[in-house]
Amino acid sequence: MGIEKMSLLSIEGSINDLDSALMACCTSHRFQISTRGAVLRNLNEQNPYLGVYSKIHDMAVNLKIKPQYCDFSSLPYDTPEEFNSYFEDISKQYYEISEKLENVNRVLEEHRTTDAYLQHLVGMDVSFHDLFALKYVKIRIGRLPAENEQKLGYYASKCFVFIPFERSVEYVYGIYFVPKNLVEIADNVMGSLGFERTRLPDYLEDDAEHADRKIAEAIARESKQKEELEKELAYFTDKLKGDFTAVMCKLKYKADCFELRKKAVISDEQFSFSGFCPTRECALLREELKKASPYIQCLEIPVEKKGASEEIPVKLRNNWFVRPFEMFVKMYGLPTYSTFDPTPYVAGTYMILFGLMFGDVGQGLVVTLLGLLLTKLTKNGLAPIMTRLGIFSMAGGCIYGSVFGIETVIPPIYHRENIWRGVCRLFGNLGIPEHPESIFQAAMVVLLFALVIGVILILISMIFNMVLKFKAGHKGEAIFSVNGLCGIVLYAALVIGLICQLLYGIALMNAAYVICLIALPALLIFFKEPILNAMAHKKSEESFKVGNFIISNFIELFEAAISFLSNTMSYLRVGGFVLSHAGFMLVVSQLAGTASGAPITAKTVIVYIVGNIVVMGIEGLLVGIQVLRLEFYEIFSRFYDGSGTMFKPVEIQLDSET
């Protein structure tokens, strides 16, 4: 587990094998090409694959073929000319069918529009042929807003006659006649009233009823023709889909690999480019390159031997149990290559804290089963985390004796005399009840244990920081910083001294203890900067001012003390959520009536089910957020630097908008 070991590879060969080498690196999904490189001759030429890929992609959108990766090794096409020839062949077939379908759709739409309007003219016993043949009179067929029909009466001397055929709620459908020389005036008047003219096709000769019957027959013929063309297009798409997807996939690889040529260095008809590959996968990558061309050379260089100026990408590698928690680490930022992967630490602390704060056997089982179900049905990264959190919630529920909020099924830890007597002796001076009846009477112990957990996690985080600083060669920071050795001694001494004084009445904080374990570490932290300068045998770059030095370092030391206190007290929320969970379930039991000893009824069961669902939804979300906050602010802030760069192997991302 941890950070994947990386190797720097230099891939070299003849310029004729450049595209093959880049293609092998892309298809292997295990090589990240370096951004360093010289752009020399023949590398800025126009990409010949982009144009044909754009045309094929547009056709895929029209055919509703979703781009996806598939094996294209058997395809005979390789050059841009071959891909263009393939596209021309299939586009000719496609456009023949689609053009016929488009024409049928256009005619069908016209006929449907005409038919819809003719429905309003049925009853007109004059043929359209006679109407269109009028020599001195013009006609206009259309519809008028119903609210404006009465306004026609205002035009007593109007030069036209409007004859309605049908009325609806919104419109009056009809026709108006006007002398040819007055048609412009009539059109202006009717236009001002909102008249919408409909232009009927010239081929209508019979009256509205016969014309409607003929158009209905034409619509039936064209609908059948459309259905046949759609089936033909669907058959063409199904027949084409396999090869078309492979062609699009290979073409995308070719186009993107051609763009990667800009990262290669060309000299004397030879190419070379470098990049990173996980060390354990170098042999597999070498085999892929050998298959592409036996003349491609791949030189492996361990990254520890390379210059420090190159930034090494990071790939996390963890076992199946803690791997889902990599999501939280990536949210904060990846570790640098020279440090360590905190995923196991995050997984352990997150599961323990969540299990303690959301401790319930029944609800934990539900969360586990829900996580398993979502893991199978979805790719949500939280689903496998839910499975693990549910298991630890069940463990926490065994401590509190809570099963769906019922604390009589499993005896809680405070009802186990041997264990509880030990707890009472551990916190003897705080007046802990010897026989608590509920977890609320044991609230003091819950909160104290939360503080103990916080102290332990803070110390572990500070130890991590000290070890990492020593490993990086920053010995001064490892010893004299707030989160270094001096900070560990100072914090531990304060905690131990307070525990001994408050719990056991031991006056441990005598003069020697305070001077050696509290005052001295604080002074060393205060004078960290001059000590580090002395160790490095260098002078401060800025002019030294005693006043500024005292104020700035006092503020820094005071801030450290405040952070010790605030970070420690933050863990009280662990105990707080334990008590809030019990409080939530007490409310549920009160609503169900079981707290008063009433008999169990159907209403009781329903209230318990609904109450548990609400509690799991609200409290589960809040606990998850609060634990993540503890991870990021109280734990990570003490040792973790999430400034690493993610390992991103060169891959071809197929467009998915279709």
C-alpha positions as CSV (number, residue, x, y, z in Angstrom):
1,M,0.0,0.0,0.0
2,G,1.0,3.6,-0.5
3,I,2.4,5.6,-3.4
4,E,3.1,3.7,-6.5
5,K,6.8,3.6,-7.4
6,M,7.4,5.5,-10.7
7,S,10.1,5.1,-13.3
8,L,11.1,7.6,-15.9
9,L,11.1,6.1,-19.4
10,S,12.8,7.5,-22.5
11,I,11.3,6.1,-25.7
12,E,13.3,6.4,-28.9
13,G,13.2,5.2,-32.5
14,S,12.9,6.0,-36.1
15,I,10.7,8.9,-37.1
16,N,8.6,6.4,-39.1
17,D,7.7,4.6,-35.9
18,L,6.7,7.7,-33.9
19,D,2.9,7.3,-34.5
20,S,3.1,3.6,-33.6
21,A,5.0,4.4,-30.4
22,L,2.5,7.1,-29.3
23,M,-0.5,4.8,-30.2
24,A,1.0,2.0,-28.0
25,C,1.5,4.4,-25.1
26,C,-2.2,5.6,-25.4
27,T,-3.7,2.1,-25.6
28,S,-1.6,0.8,-22.7
29,H,-3.1,3.4,-20.2
30,R,0.0,3.3,-18.2
31,F,2.3,6.1,-19.5
32,Q,2.2,9.8,-18.8
33,I,4.1,11.7,-21.4
34,S,6.4,14.5,-20.1
35,T,5.6,18.1,-21.0
36,R,9.2,18.9,-21.6
37,G,10.4,18.6,-25.1
38,A,11.5,20.5,-28.2
39,V,9.2,21.2,-31.1
40,L,11.2,20.8,-34.3
41,R,10.6,20.2,-37.9
42,N,7.6,18.2,-39.1
43,L,5.8,18.5,-35.8
44,N,3.7,21.6,-36.4
45,E,2.0,20.3,-39.5
46,Q,-1.8,20.3,-39.7
47,N,-3.5,17.3,-38.2
48,P,-4.9,15.3,-41.2
49,Y,-7.2,13.2,-39.0
50,L,-9.2,16.0,-37.4
51,G,-11.3,16.9,-40.4
52,V,-12.5,13.4,-41.2
53,Y,-13.1,12.7,-37.5
54,S,-15.3,15.7,-37.2
55,K,-17.4,14.5,-40.2
56,I,-17.7,11.0,-38.8
57,H,-18.5,12.3,-35.3
58,D,-21.3,14.5,-36.8
59,M,-22.7,11.5,-38.6
60,A,-22.6,9.5,-35.3
61,V,-24.7,12.2,-33.7
62,N,-27.3,12.0,-36.5
63,L,-27.4,8.2,-36.3
64,K,-27.4,8.3,-32.4
65,I,-24.4,6.1,-32.2
66,K,-22.6,6.7,-28.9
67,P,-18.8,6.8,-29.1
68,Q,-17.1,4.2,-26.9
69,Y,-13.9,2.4,-26.8
70,C,-13.7,-0.9,-28.7
71,D,-11.0,-3.1,-30.3
72,F,-10.0,-1.7,-33.6
73,S,-6.9,-3.8,-34.3
74,S,-8.5,-5.6,-37.2
75,L,-9.5,-2.5,-39.1
76,P,-7.8,-2.2,-42.5
77,Y,-7.9,1.6,-42.5
78,D,-4.8,3.5,-41.4
79,T,-4.2,6.6,-43.4
80,P,-6.4,9.8,-43.6
81,E,-7.1,8.9,-47.3
82,E,-8.5,5.5,-46.3
83,F,-10.7,7.0,-43.6
84,N,-12.0,9.6,-46.0
85,S,-12.8,6.9,-48.6
86,Y,-14.7,5.0,-45.9
87,F,-16.6,8.1,-44.9
88,E,-17.6,8.9,-48.5
89,D,-18.9,5.4,-49.1
90,I,-21.2,5.3,-46.0
91,S,-22.2,8.9,-46.3
92,K,-23.5,8.3,-49.8
93,Q,-25.7,5.5,-48.6
94,Y,-26.8,7.5,-45.5
95,Y,-27.6,10.7,-47.4
96,E,-29.7,8.8,-50.0
97,I,-31.9,7.4,-47.3
98,S,-32.0,10.5,-45.1
99,E,-32.8,12.8,-48.1
100,K,-35.7,10.6,-49.0
101,L,-36.9,10.6,-45.4
102,E,-36.5,14.4,-45.2
103,N,-38.6,14.9,-48.3
104,V,-41.3,12.6,-47.1
105,N,-41.3,14.4,-43.7
106,R,-41.6,17.8,-45.4
107,V,-44.5,16.8,-47.6
108,L,-46.2,14.9,-44.8
109,E,-45.9,18.0,-42.5
110,E,-47.4,20.2,-45.2
111,H,-50.3,17.8,-45.8
112,R,-51.0,17.5,-42.0
113,T,-51.0,21.2,-41.7
114,T,-53.4,21.6,-44.6
115,D,-55.6,18.7,-43.3
116,A,-55.8,20.3,-39.8
117,Y,-57.0,23.5,-41.4
118,L,-59.5,21.8,-43.7
119,Q,-61.2,20.3,-40.7
120,H,-62.4,23.8,-39.9
121,L,-63.8,24.4,-43.5
122,V,-65.9,21.3,-43.8
123,G,-69.3,22.4,-44.7
124,M,-68.2,24.9,-47.4
125,D,-70.1,23.5,-50.5
126,V,-68.1,25.6,-53.0
127,S,-65.1,24.0,-54.6
128,F,-61.6,25.5,-54.2
129,H,-61.2,25.5,-57.9
130,D,-64.1,27.9,-58.4
131,L,-62.9,30.1,-55.6
132,F,-59.4,30.3,-56.9
133,A,-60.8,31.0,-60.5
134,L,-62.6,34.2,-59.5
135,K,-61.5,37.0,-61.8
136,Y,-62.7,40.2,-60.1
137,V,-62.9,39.0,-56.5
138,K,-60.1,37.9,-54.2
139,I,-60.5,35.5,-51.3
140,R,-58.7,35.1,-48.1
141,I,-59.0,32.0,-45.9
142,G,-57.8,32.0,-42.3
143,R,-58.7,32.5,-38.7
144,L,-59.7,35.5,-36.6
145,P,-59.3,35.8,-32.8
146,A,-62.8,35.2,-31.4
147,E,-62.6,38.3,-29.2
148,N,-62.2,40.5,-32.3
149,E,-65.2,39.1,-34.3
150,Q,-67.6,41.6,-32.9
151,K,-65.3,44.4,-34.0
152,L,-66.2,43.7,-37.6
153,G,-69.5,45.5,-36.9
154,Y,-67.6,48.7,-36.5
155,Y,-66.6,48.6,-40.2
156,A,-70.2,49.4,-41.5
157,S,-68.9,50.5,-44.8
158,K,-66.3,47.7,-45.1
159,C,-65.3,46.7,-48.6
160,F,-65.3,42.9,-47.8
161,V,-67.6,40.2,-46.6
162,F,-66.4,37.8,-43.9
163,I,-68.2,34.4,-43.7
164,P,-67.4,32.2,-40.6
165,F,-67.3,28.4,-40.9
166,E,-66.4,27.2,-37.4
167,R,-65.9,28.7,-34.0
168,S,-63.6,27.6,-31.2
169,V,-62.8,29.1,-27.8
170,E,-59.9,31.2,-29.2
171,Y,-60.6,31.5,-33.0
172,V,-63.2,32.0,-35.6
173,Y,-62.3,30.1,-38.9
174,G,-63.7,31.5,-42.1
175,I,-63.2,33.3,-45.4
176,Y,-63.6,36.8,-46.6
177,F,-64.3,38.2,-50.2
178,V,-63.0,41.5,-51.4
179,P,-63.0,43.2,-54.8
180,K,-59.6,42.9,-56.5
181,N,-59.0,46.7,-56.5
182,L,-59.7,46.9,-52.7
183,V,-57.8,43.9,-51.5
184,E,-55.0,46.0,-50.0
185,I,-57.4,48.0,-47.8
186,A,-59.2,44.8,-46.7
187,D,-56.0,43.0,-45.8
188,N,-54.8,46.0,-43.7
189,V,-58.2,46.1,-41.8
190,M,-58.2,42.3,-41.2
191,G,-54.6,42.3,-40.3
192,S,-55.2,45.0,-37.6
193,L,-57.9,42.7,-36.2
194,G,-55.4,39.8,-35.9
195,F,-56.5,37.8,-38.9
196,E,-54.1,34.9,-39.7
197,R,-54.2,33.9,-43.4
198,T,-53.7,30.3,-44.4
199,R,-52.4,29.7,-47.9
200,L,-53.9,26.4,-49.2
201,P,-52.0,24.5,-51.9
202,D,-53.0,25.0,-55.5
203,Y,-53.8,21.4,-56.1
204,L,-57.0,21.6,-54.0
205,E,-59.9,21.6,-56.5
206,D,-63.0,20.0,-54.8
207,D,-64.9,21.3,-51.8
208,A,-63.4,21.1,-48.3
209,E,-65.0,17.7,-47.5
210,H,-63.7,16.0,-50.7
211,A,-60.3,17.7,-50.4
212,D,-59.9,16.6,-46.8
213,R,-60.6,13.0,-47.8
214,K,-58.0,13.1,-50.6
215,I,-55.4,14.6,-48.2
216,A,-56.1,12.0,-45.6
217,E,-55.4,9.3,-48.2
218,A,-52.1,11.0,-49.1
219,I,-51.1,11.3,-45.4
220,A,-51.7,7.6,-45.0
221,R,-49.5,6.8,-48.0
222,E,-46.7,9.1,-46.9
223,S,-46.9,7.8,-43.3
224,K,-46.3,4.3,-44.5
225,Q,-43.5,5.4,-46.7
226,K,-41.9,7.3,-43.8
227,E,-42.2,4.2,-41.6
228,E,-40.4,2.1,-44.3
229,L,-37.7,4.6,-44.7
230,E,-37.2,4.8,-40.9
231,K,-36.9,1.0,-40.8
232,E,-34.4,1.1,-43.6
233,L,-32.4,3.8,-41.8
234,A,-32.5,1.8,-38.5
235,Y,-31.3,-1.3,-40.4
236,F,-28.5,0.7,-42.0
237,T,-27.5,2.0,-38.5
238,D,-27.5,-1.4,-36.9
239,K,-25.5,-2.9,-39.7
240,L,-23.1,-0.1,-39.6
241,K,-22.7,0.4,-35.9
242,G,-19.9,-2.1,-35.1
243,D,-17.5,-1.0,-37.8
244,F,-18.5,2.6,-37.5
245,T,-17.7,2.7,-33.7
246,A,-14.4,1.0,-34.3
247,V,-13.5,3.4,-37.1
248,M,-14.4,6.4,-34.9
249,C,-12.4,5.0,-32.0
250,K,-9.3,4.4,-34.1
251,L,-9.6,7.7,-35.9
252,K,-9.8,9.5,-32.5
253,Y,-6.7,7.7,-31.4
254,K,-4.9,8.6,-34.6
255,A,-6.0,12.3,-34.3
256,D,-4.9,12.6,-30.6
257,C,-1.7,10.7,-31.1
258,F,-0.8,13.1,-34.0
259,E,-1.3,16.0,-31.5
260,L,1.1,14.3,-29.1
261,R,3.9,14.4,-31.8
262,K,4.5,18.0,-30.6
263,K,6.0,16.6,-27.4
264,A,8.6,14.6,-29.2
265,V,12.2,15.6,-29.9
266,I,13.3,15.0,-33.5
267,S,16.9,14.8,-34.6
268,D,18.5,13.1,-37.6
269,E,15.3,11.2,-38.5
270,Q,15.1,9.9,-35.0
271,F,12.5,10.7,-32.3
272,S,12.5,10.6,-28.6
273,F,10.1,11.5,-25.9
274,S,10.0,10.8,-22.2
275,G,7.4,10.2,-19.5
276,F,6.5,8.3,-16.3
277,C,5.2,4.8,-15.9
278,P,4.5,2.8,-12.7
279,T,7.7,0.7,-12.2
280,R,5.8,-2.6,-11.9
281,E,4.1,-1.9,-15.3
282,C,7.2,-1.0,-17.2
283,A,7.6,-4.5,-18.6
284,L,4.1,-4.5,-19.9
285,L,4.5,-1.2,-21.6
286,R,7.8,-2.4,-23.2
287,E,5.9,-5.4,-24.6
288,E,3.2,-3.1,-26.1
289,L,6.0,-1.0,-27.7
290,K,7.7,-4.1,-29.1
291,K,4.4,-5.2,-30.7
292,A,4.0,-1.8,-32.3
293,S,7.6,-2.0,-33.7
294,P,10.6,-4.1,-32.8
295,Y,12.9,-1.1,-33.5
296,I,11.5,1.1,-30.7
297,Q,13.8,1.4,-27.7
298,C,12.5,2.0,-24.2
299,L,15.1,3.0,-21.5
300,E,14.1,2.8,-17.9
301,I,15.5,5.2,-15.3
302,P,14.5,5.1,-11.6
303,V,13.1,8.5,-10.7
304,E,15.5,8.7,-7.7
305,K,18.4,9.1,-10.1
306,K,16.9,11.9,-12.1
307,G,17.1,15.7,-11.5
308,A,15.0,17.2,-8.8
309,S,13.5,19.8,-11.1
310,E,11.2,17.2,-12.7
311,E,7.9,16.9,-10.9
312,I,7.0,13.2,-10.3
313,P,3.3,12.3,-10.7
314,V,1.6,10.4,-7.9
315,K,-0.6,7.3,-8.2
316,L,-2.1,5.8,-5.1
317,R,-2.1,2.1,-4.5
318,N,-4.1,0.6,-1.7
319,N,-5.9,-2.6,-0.9
320,W,-9.6,-3.1,-1.6
321,F,-10.6,-2.3,1.9
322,V,-9.2,1.2,2.2
323,R,-9.1,2.1,-1.5
324,P,-12.5,3.9,-1.4
325,F,-11.2,6.4,1.1
326,E,-8.7,7.7,-1.6
327,M,-11.6,9.9,-2.6
328,F,-11.2,12.0,0.6
329,V,-7.5,12.2,0.2
330,K,-7.9,13.5,-3.4
331,M,-10.5,16.0,-2.3
332,Y,-7.8,17.6,0.0
333,G,-5.0,17.1,-2.4
334,L,-2.6,14.3,-3.4
335,P,0.6,13.7,-1.4
336,T,3.9,14.5,-3.0
337,Y,5.9,11.6,-4.3
338,S,8.6,11.8,-1.6
339,T,6.1,11.6,1.3
340,F,3.5,8.9,2.1
341,D,0.0,8.0,1.3
342,P,-2.3,8.9,4.3
343,T,-5.2,6.8,2.9
344,P,-4.9,3.9,5.4
345,Y,-4.7,6.5,8.3
346,V,-7.7,8.4,7.0
347,A,-9.7,5.1,6.5
348,G,-9.0,3.9,10.0
349,T,-9.7,7.2,11.8
350,Y,-12.8,7.9,9.7
351,M,-14.3,4.5,10.3
352,I,-13.6,4.6,14.0
353,L,-14.9,8.1,14.5
354,F,-18.0,7.5,12.4
355,G,-18.7,4.2,14.2
356,L,-18.5,5.9,17.6
357,M,-20.7,8.9,16.6
358,F,-23.3,6.8,14.7
359,G,-23.2,3.7,16.9
360,D,-26.3,1.6,16.3
361,V,-26.4,-2.1,15.3
362,G,-29.6,-2.0,13.4
363,Q,-29.0,1.3,11.6
364,G,-25.4,0.2,10.8
365,L,-26.7,-3.0,9.2
366,V,-29.1,-1.0,7.0
367,V,-26.2,1.4,6.0
368,T,-24.1,-1.7,5.1
369,L,-26.7,-3.3,3.0
370,L,-27.6,-0.1,1.3
371,G,-23.9,0.5,0.5
372,L,-23.6,-3.1,-1.0
373,L,-26.7,-2.5,-3.1
374,L,-25.5,0.9,-4.4
375,T,-22.0,-0.5,-5.1
376,K,-23.6,-3.1,-7.5
377,L,-26.1,-0.7,-9.1
378,T,-24.1,2.5,-9.4
379,K,-20.5,3.7,-9.7
380,N,-20.9,6.2,-6.8
381,G,-17.7,6.4,-4.8
382,L,-19.6,6.8,-1.6
383,A,-21.3,3.5,-1.9
384,P,-18.3,1.2,-0.8
385,I,-17.5,3.7,1.9
386,M,-21.1,3.3,3.3
387,T,-20.5,-0.4,3.5
388,R,-17.5,0.0,5.7
389,L,-19.0,2.7,7.8
390,G,-22.0,0.6,8.4
391,I,-19.8,-2.2,9.8
392,F,-18.1,0.1,12.3
393,S,-21.5,1.6,13.2
394,M,-22.6,-1.9,14.2
395,A,-19.5,-2.2,16.3
396,G,-20.2,1.1,18.0
397,G,-23.8,0.0,18.6
398,C,-22.5,-3.0,20.5
399,I,-20.8,-0.6,22.9
400,Y,-23.9,1.5,23.5
401,G,-26.3,-1.5,23.3
402,S,-28.4,0.3,20.7
403,V,-30.4,-1.7,18.0
404,F,-32.6,0.7,16.0
405,G,-32.5,2.9,19.1
406,I,-33.7,0.1,21.4
407,E,-31.2,-0.4,24.3
408,T,-32.6,-3.5,25.8
409,V,-31.6,-6.0,23.2
410,I,-27.8,-5.9,23.8
411,P,-26.4,-4.9,27.2
412,P,-24.5,-1.6,26.8
413,I,-21.0,-1.3,28.2
414,Y,-22.1,0.7,31.2
415,H,-24.3,-2.3,32.3
416,R,-21.3,-4.6,32.3
417,E,-20.1,-4.3,35.9
418,N,-16.4,-5.5,35.5
419,I,-15.8,-3.1,32.6
420,W,-17.6,-0.2,34.2
421,R,-15.8,-0.5,37.5
422,G,-12.5,-0.1,35.6
423,V,-13.8,3.0,33.9
424,C,-14.9,4.4,37.2
425,R,-11.4,3.8,38.6
426,L,-9.9,5.4,35.5
427,F,-11.9,8.6,36.0
428,G,-12.3,8.2,39.8
429,N,-12.2,11.8,40.9
430,L,-15.1,13.0,38.6
431,G,-18.0,11.5,40.5
432,I,-19.1,9.0,37.8
433,P,-22.2,7.1,38.8
434,E,-21.5,3.4,39.5
435,H,-24.7,2.1,38.0
436,P,-26.0,4.5,35.3
437,E,-29.4,3.6,33.8
438,S,-28.9,5.3,30.5
439,I,-26.2,6.7,28.4
440,F,-27.1,10.2,29.4
441,Q,-26.0,9.4,33.0
442,A,-22.7,8.3,31.5
443,A,-22.3,11.5,29.5
444,M,-19.2,12.6,31.3
445,V,-17.4,9.4,30.4
446,V,-18.5,9.7,26.8
447,L,-17.1,13.2,26.5
448,L,-13.9,12.4,28.3
449,F,-13.3,9.4,26.0
450,A,-13.9,11.7,23.0
451,L,-11.2,14.1,24.4
452,V,-8.8,11.1,24.9
453,I,-9.3,10.1,21.3
454,G,-8.7,13.6,20.1
455,V,-5.4,13.9,22.1
456,I,-4.2,10.5,20.7
457,L,-5.0,11.5,17.1
458,I,-3.4,15.0,17.5
459,L,-0.2,13.4,18.9
460,I,-0.1,10.8,16.1
461,S,-0.5,13.5,13.5
462,M,2.3,15.6,15.0
463,I,4.6,12.5,15.1
464,F,3.8,11.9,11.4
465,N,4.8,15.5,10.7
466,M,8.1,15.1,12.6
467,V,9.0,11.9,10.8
468,L,8.2,13.4,7.4
469,K,10.3,16.5,8.1
470,F,13.3,14.3,9.2
471,K,12.8,12.2,6.0
472,A,12.8,15.3,3.9
473,G,16.0,16.5,5.5
474,H,14.4,19.4,7.4
475,K,15.8,18.6,10.8
476,G,15.3,22.0,12.2
477,E,11.6,22.0,11.4
478,A,11.2,18.5,12.7
479,I,12.6,19.5,16.1
480,F,11.7,23.1,16.7
481,S,8.3,23.7,14.9
482,V,4.9,23.7,16.6
483,N,4.1,20.3,15.1
484,G,7.7,19.0,15.6
485,L,9.4,17.4,18.5
486,C,9.2,20.5,20.7
487,G,5.4,20.8,20.0
488,I,4.9,17.1,20.8
489,V,6.7,17.5,24.1
490,L,4.9,20.7,25.0
491,Y,1.4,19.4,24.2
492,A,2.0,16.0,25.8
493,A,3.3,17.6,29.0
494,L,0.4,19.9,29.3
495,V,-2.1,17.1,28.7
496,I,-0.4,14.7,31.1
497,G,0.0,17.3,33.8
498,L,-3.7,18.3,33.6
499,I,-4.9,14.7,33.7
500,C,-2.8,13.9,36.7
501,Q,-3.9,17.0,38.6
502,L,-7.7,16.8,37.7
503,L,-8.3,13.1,37.7
504,Y,-5.9,11.7,40.3
505,G,-4.9,14.7,42.4
506,I,-1.2,14.3,41.6
507,A,0.6,17.6,41.6
508,L,2.9,16.7,38.7
509,M,3.5,20.2,37.5
510,N,6.3,21.1,39.8
511,A,9.0,23.6,38.9
512,A,11.3,21.1,37.2
513,Y,8.4,19.6,35.2
514,V,7.2,23.0,34.0
515,I,10.8,24.3,33.2
516,C,11.9,21.2,31.3
517,L,8.8,20.0,29.6
518,I,6.7,23.2,29.1
519,A,8.8,26.3,29.3
520,L,11.9,24.9,27.5
521,P,10.0,23.6,24.4
522,A,8.0,26.8,24.3
523,L,11.2,28.8,24.3
524,L,12.7,26.6,21.6
525,I,9.6,27.1,19.4
526,F,9.8,30.9,20.1
527,F,13.4,31.1,19.0
528,K,13.0,28.7,16.1
529,E,14.1,31.1,13.4
530,P,17.4,32.2,14.9
531,I,18.2,28.6,15.9
532,L,17.6,27.4,12.3
533,N,19.7,30.2,10.9
534,A,22.5,29.3,13.3
535,M,22.2,25.6,12.3
536,A,22.4,26.6,8.7
537,H,25.3,29.1,9.3
538,K,23.4,31.9,7.6
539,K,22.3,35.4,8.5
540,S,18.8,36.6,8.3
541,E,18.1,38.3,5.0
542,E,16.0,41.0,6.7
543,S,17.3,43.5,9.2
544,F,16.7,42.2,12.7
545,K,14.4,44.2,14.9
546,V,13.8,42.9,18.5
547,G,10.3,44.3,18.8
548,N,9.1,42.8,15.6
549,F,10.7,39.5,16.4
550,I,9.1,39.3,19.9
551,I,5.6,40.3,18.7
552,S,5.5,38.0,15.6
553,N,6.9,35.0,17.5
554,F,4.7,35.6,20.5
555,I,1.6,35.7,18.2
556,E,2.8,32.5,16.6
557,L,3.3,30.8,19.9
558,F,-0.1,32.1,21.2
559,E,-1.8,30.9,18.0
560,A,-0.2,27.4,18.5
561,A,-1.5,27.3,22.1
562,I,-5.0,28.3,20.9
563,S,-4.9,25.6,18.2
564,F,-3.9,23.0,20.7
565,L,-6.9,23.9,22.8
566,S,-9.4,24.3,19.9
567,N,-8.3,21.2,18.1
568,T,-8.6,19.1,21.3
569,M,-12.0,20.6,22.2
570,S,-13.2,19.9,18.6
571,Y,-13.3,16.2,19.4
572,L,-16.0,16.8,22.0
573,R,-18.3,16.7,19.0
574,V,-17.6,12.9,18.9
575,G,-19.2,12.5,22.3
576,G,-21.8,15.1,21.4
577,F,-23.1,13.1,18.5
578,V,-23.2,10.0,20.6
579,L,-25.5,11.7,23.0
580,S,-27.5,13.4,20.2
581,H,-28.1,10.0,18.6
582,A,-29.5,8.7,21.9
583,G,-31.6,11.8,22.2
584,F,-33.0,11.4,18.7
585,M,-34.0,7.8,19.3
586,L,-35.5,8.7,22.7
587,V,-37.8,11.2,20.9
588,V,-38.8,8.4,18.4
589,S,-39.6,6.0,21.3
590,Q,-41.7,8.8,23.0
591,L,-43.6,9.3,19.7
592,A,-44.1,5.6,19.4
593,G,-45.3,5.3,22.9
594,T,-42.9,2.5,23.9
595,A,-41.1,4.7,26.5
596,S,-44.2,4.5,28.7
597,G,-44.4,0.7,28.4
598,A,-47.5,0.8,26.1
599,P,-48.1,-2.4,24.1
600,I,-46.6,-2.6,20.6
601,T,-49.1,-1.9,17.8
602,A,-49.0,-1.3,14.1
603,K,-48.7,2.5,14.8
604,T,-45.7,1.8,17.0
605,V,-43.9,-0.2,14.3
606,I,-44.7,2.5,11.6
607,V,-43.4,5.3,13.9
608,Y,-40.2,3.3,14.6
609,I,-39.6,2.6,10.9
610,V,-40.2,6.2,9.9
611,G,-38.2,7.6,12.9
612,N,-35.2,5.4,12.1
613,I,-35.3,6.4,8.4
614,V,-35.3,10.1,9.4
615,V,-32.6,9.7,12.0
616,M,-30.4,7.7,9.6
617,G,-30.8,10.3,6.9
618,I,-30.2,13.4,9.0
619,E,-27.7,12.2,11.5
620,G,-25.8,10.0,8.9
621,L,-25.2,13.1,6.8
622,L,-24.2,15.3,9.7
623,V,-21.9,12.7,11.2
624,G,-20.2,12.1,7.8
625,I,-19.6,15.8,7.3
626,Q,-18.3,16.3,10.9
627,V,-15.9,13.4,10.7
628,L,-14.6,14.8,7.4
629,R,-14.1,18.2,9.0
630,L,-12.1,16.5,11.8
631,E,-10.0,14.8,9.2
632,F,-9.2,17.9,7.2
633,Y,-8.9,20.5,9.9
634,E,-7.7,18.7,13.0
635,I,-5.6,15.9,11.5
636,F,-4.4,16.9,8.0
637,S,-3.5,20.4,9.0
638,R,-0.8,19.1,11.3
639,F,1.3,17.0,8.9
640,Y,-0.2,16.8,5.4
641,D,0.8,18.8,2.3
642,G,-1.6,17.9,-0.5
643,S,0.4,19.5,-3.3
644,G,1.2,16.4,-5.3
645,T,0.4,16.0,-9.0
646,M,-1.9,13.2,-10.1
647,F,-0.6,10.5,-12.5
648,K,-2.5,11.0,-15.7
649,P,-1.7,8.4,-18.4
650,V,-2.2,9.5,-21.9
651,E,-5.6,8.4,-23.0
652,I,-8.0,9.1,-25.8
653,Q,-11.2,10.7,-24.4
654,L,-14.0,9.9,-26.9
655,D,-16.6,12.6,-27.2
656,S,-19.7,11.5,-25.3
657,E,-22.2,14.2,-26.2
658,T,-24.0,11.9,-28.6
